[in-house]
Amino acid sequence: MKRKKKKGNKLRAVETISWFEGDEMHSLIPGEAPDKKQLEEMTLEYQKQIRKSPLFKKMVRQYGKEKAEELLKEFKVKLG
């Protein structure tokens, strides 16, 4: 999977490696490790994307909106 990374006004491809282990997704991305604020921002964006997904719709059907939102908070970006 290739991601584009902004550097000034230029975009360049960045090689990444992603895989699933059980129910967790892992990714290796070159560069410096994000700080705590960046991890929180990444987590919020990840949760936003999950909220738009068929998975979240299934969670709402199965558990109800309130419980699905509570479960969504467990979807976090972590350094490993």
N, C-alpha and C positions, 0 to 999 in steps of 0.2 A: 504494500500500500504506500503510495506517495502522497505527501502533504505539501502544500505550498506554504512557505514561510515568508512573512514580510520582512524586508530589510530596507528601510527607507522607502522608496517608491518601487523597488524591485522585488519581484517574487522569484523564489527559487524552489526547486523540488527538494524535499528532505526525505531520505529513505527511513522508513519505520518498519518495525516488525510487530505484529499483533497476533495473539492466540487466545483461545479459551481454555481454562482449566476448571473443570467442574462448572459452576455457575458464575465464574469470574472471568472478566476479560482483562488481558494483560497487554501492554504495549511498551516497546523500547523505542525511545525517541532521542536522537543525539542532542547534545547541548547541556547547559547547566541545569541543575535540578531547580524546579520552581520553588519560590518561597511560600510561606503559609498563606499569604493573601492571594497569590496566584492559584494555589491549590483550591482555595475556597471559591474563587471565580470559576475555575474549571469544573468544580463540583456543581455549582449553580447552573452552568451551561449544560452539563451532562444531564442533570435532572430536568432541565427545560426540554431537551431533546427526547428523553424518555417519556415525558408528559405528552408529547405529540405522537408517540408511537402506538402501534397496535397492542403492544405489551401492556401499556398503562390502561388502555380501554378494557383489556381483559381483566386487569386487576380491579378496576372500578366495578365491572359486572360481577366479579367473584366476591369482592370484599366490601363494596360500597365506596363512595367518594372519600369519606373521612379516613377510613382505614388505608385506602390506596395512597392517599397523600402522606400518611404516617410511614407507610412502607417505602415510599419514594425517598424519604430522608435517609434511608439506609444505602442508597445508591451514591457512593462517594468516590472521588478520585484520591488514590493513596499512592505514596511512594513505596516501593518495595525493594 
